[in-house]
Amino acid sequence: MNRTTAKAAAAAAVLIIAVTGCSSSDGGGGENRSKGGSSRAPAPVEELRAVARSHQEAANRRDWKAACELRTDRLRGGTVQQCADRNTPATAKPSPSDTASSPSFEPPRYADGSTPKPRPKPSSSGPEFADTGAVTASEVVTVPAAEDHPAGWGVLVSYTVTWPGKEPETSRRALRLVDERGEWKVDQAEDVHDGDTGRGSAVVAALSGG
């Protein structure tokens, strides 16, 4: 009688353990699946915007060393100092001219038939620089690889540009950012024109060559 009771008690204990184990396993599995479903990290939107904004601000104030430090090795095409030297304006003083266009130069045309506005050339007293307003970074989208640029993130930056004696205009640029050795770097920078709008993302259109 005692042996029978002991066997019954042991069987009941095994059954309880099995049921409890299954319940725990299901709960754990459900939790893991839930975590797995949301394991993909969200886009680092604010970080991308901060890098794009810093790069454009450095370029606007002509701090080419700071701007080149935020560029990929491919875009720099050398050391940070070499990149900065290439972007620093020459000291030569060209003759005055209203625009940078020449009689033999034909500006490109965009898909909508528009052409870029000519930019003033440096005056005889030295280079003329426009006043630029605060840089804002807004749209952040994924961009596919294009030509020698890897896939990455596209960020739209905007700021006002005021040339001496001219009305202020809004300039928009699309920057391609890629992960290079764990840091976000600018790999491409393109002007966003009116012809880039109306066809989905203007950032994607500008960075993919239209």
N, C-alpha and C positions, 0 to 999 in steps of 0.2 A: 504493500500500500504506500509506503514512504517513497519507494523507488518510482512508482507511477506518478505520484504527486510531484516529485522532483523533476521528472521528465516533462510533465505538463508545464511546470513553471519555467523551465529552460526554453521550451518551445515558444512560450508567450514572450519571453524576453527577447529572443531572436527576432520574432515578428515585429515587436515594438521598435527595435534597433533598425530593422530594414525599412519600416515605414518612415521613421524619423530621418534616416539617411536619404531616402528618396526626396522627401520634402525639402531638406536642406540643399540637396544637389540642384533641384529645380529652381529654388530661389536664387542660388548662386549663379546658375546658368542664365537665368533671366536678367540678373544684374549685369553680368558680363556682356550679354548681348546688347543691353541698353547702353553700356559704356562704349561697346564696339561701334554702335550706330552713331555715336557722337564723338568718336575718337579723332575725326578729321579736324585739325585746328582751323579756326576761322581766319580769313584773310587779315594780315597785319595792317589794316587800313591806316591807322594813325601813324604807325612807324613809317610806312611808305610815303605818306603825305609829308611827314617831317623831313625825310631825306630829300624828297623832290623840292620842297620849299627851300631848304638850306642850300641846295645846289643852285637854284635859280637866283636866290638872294646874293650868293657869292658872285655869280656871273654878272648880275646887275650892277654890283658895286665894283666890278672888275678886280675882285680878289681871286685871281686865277689859281693861286696855290690851293686855296680852300676848295674851289670848284673842282680842280683836278683830283684832289684827294677823295672826292666823292664819285669818281668815275672808275669804270672798269679798266683793267690793264689794256684791253683791246681798244677802248675809246681814247685812252691817254696816249697810246702809241709810244710809250717810253716811260721815263721816270716822271714823278710829279713835277719836278723842276723843269724838265724838258717840255712837258705839256704847258706849264705856266708861261715859259719863254715863248712858245709858239703862239700863244693867244694874246700876248702883250703887244699892243699896237707899236708899229715902227715910229721912230722919231722924225722921219722925213715929213716935210710940209708940202703937200701938193697944192696946186693952184686952186682958187675958189671955184666951186661949181654948185649948182642948185641940187643936182641929183648925182647918183653914182652911175647912172646909165650912160652909155656911149652910143654913137650913131649906129655902130655895127652890132650892138647888143639887142637881141629880141627877147623880152621877158617870157618866161614859161606861161602857159595857159592851163588852167585847171578844168576839171570835168564840166563845170557850169559856165565856162567861157571867161571867168574872171582872171585877172593877172595880179601879182603882188605889187604893192605900192613901192615906188622907188624910195630909197633911203638917202638922206643927205650925206654928202661927202665931207671930210674934214675941211675946215676953212684954212686960209693962208696963215692964220695965227696959231694953228694947231688943231688937233682933233676936237670936234664938237661932240658932246655927249648929251644924251637925253636924260631928263629927270624921270626916275621910275618910282611908282608907288609901291605900297605894300603888296607882297606876293601872297596869294591865296592858292591852296591846293584843294581840289574838289573831287572830280570823278576818278574812281579807281577801278580799273577793269583788267581782266586777264588779256594778254596779247600773245598771239602765236609767233613762232619764229618767222623771221623775214630776212632774206638775203643772208648776211653773216651775223645777224643778231639772234641770240637765243630767245626762246619763249620766256615770258616774265610777266610783269605787271606794268600797266600803263597808267600814268597819273597826269591829270590836267592841271596846269598851273596858269594863273592869270595875274596880270598887273597892268597898271596904266603907264603909258610912255608919253612924255611931253618934250618935244624938241623945241629949241629956242624959237620963239615967235610963232609957234604952232599950237593948235588945239590938242588937248590930251586925247589919246586913243588907247583902247584896250588891246593888249597883246596877250595871246594865248599860245601856250606851248605844251606839247605832249612829250613826256619823258618816259622812256622804257627803263624799268628797274629790274635787275636780276640779282640773285644771291651769288656772291663771289666770296668764297672762303668764310661763309657765315655772316657776311655783312651785305646790306642792300647797297648796290652801286648803280649809277646811271650808265646805261650802255648806248642810249640813243636819245637825241633831242631834236624835235621837229616843230616848226611853226604850224599852228592850226589855222587854216584858211576857211573862208566862208564856203568854199567848194567842198570842204570835208564834212560839213553838216548835212543833215537830211538823209544820210545813208547809214543809219544806225549810230554807232559810237564814233564821234569825231576823233577820239584818241586812237582807236583801232585803225581808222582810215589813214590818219597821219603817219602812224608808225609802221604801216604795212605798204606805204607807197601809193595809197589810194586804192 
